[in-house]
Amino acid sequence: MSQESSDVPAGLRTVADLDLKPALEAVLMVVDEPATEEHLAKILERPKRQIKDALRELADEYTVQGRGFELRLIAGGWRFYTRPEYAAAVERFVLDGQQARLTQAALETLAVVAYRQPVSRSRVSAVRGVNCDGVMRTLLQRGLVEEAGTEPETGAILYVTTNYFLERMGLRGLDELPELAPFLPEADAIEAETLEGVPSFDPDAPDADADDTTTTEL
């Protein structure tokens, strides 16, 4: 920042006059989801390349300083995250005195969607061996999965995971998922045995998934 702009009262300075790194920190402190370099460049009135370089410099500075948080590029955008080595402290603070909010059944269903997507509700039910109507509704409401068209053969609605899922899992993309898919049973092989009698997905029906008993935070 030039000497002229530093002499201007803070209330009269434009966004383009602000020191870039502190401005980036201020914006990233209040984002609800990872902010893209394009969006940050538009908001702060700087070239995208300048934004990209400043973000990487900040990320390196936090690492060198050993801060309890880090700046990471996740799901196409940048956001602050606590460092993994301090996860125990954060988990204790977040969960202390609170009931975990995502059930074991929902986690299992989410895993099937993540590794088999795009996938229909009936195929998810086939893999899990139980009706997944209730937990699929929960995952939709939480923004972890979303509809992605229909299956050509049956017309069934297909579901995929969202960018919010990537954000919460700390992944840049689905290619960073752990190698787990080979251990999931093929839905096609068992669907005929389990699909009969599985009711259709009713988004307004009460949550009746019988195995929603264990809860886990996500």
Buried (B, 14 or more C-beta within 10 A) or exposed (E): EEEEEEEEEEEEBEEEBBEBEEBBBEBBEEBEBBBBBEBBBEBBEBEBEEBBEBBEBBBEEBEEEEBEEBBBBBBBBBBBBBBEEEEEEBEEEEEEEEEEEBBBBBBBBBBBBBBBBBBBBBBBBBBBEBBBBBBBBBBBEBBBBBEBEEBEEEEBBBBBBBBBBBBBBEBEEBEEBEEEEEEEEEBEEBBEEBEEEBEEBEEEEEEEBEBBEEBEEB
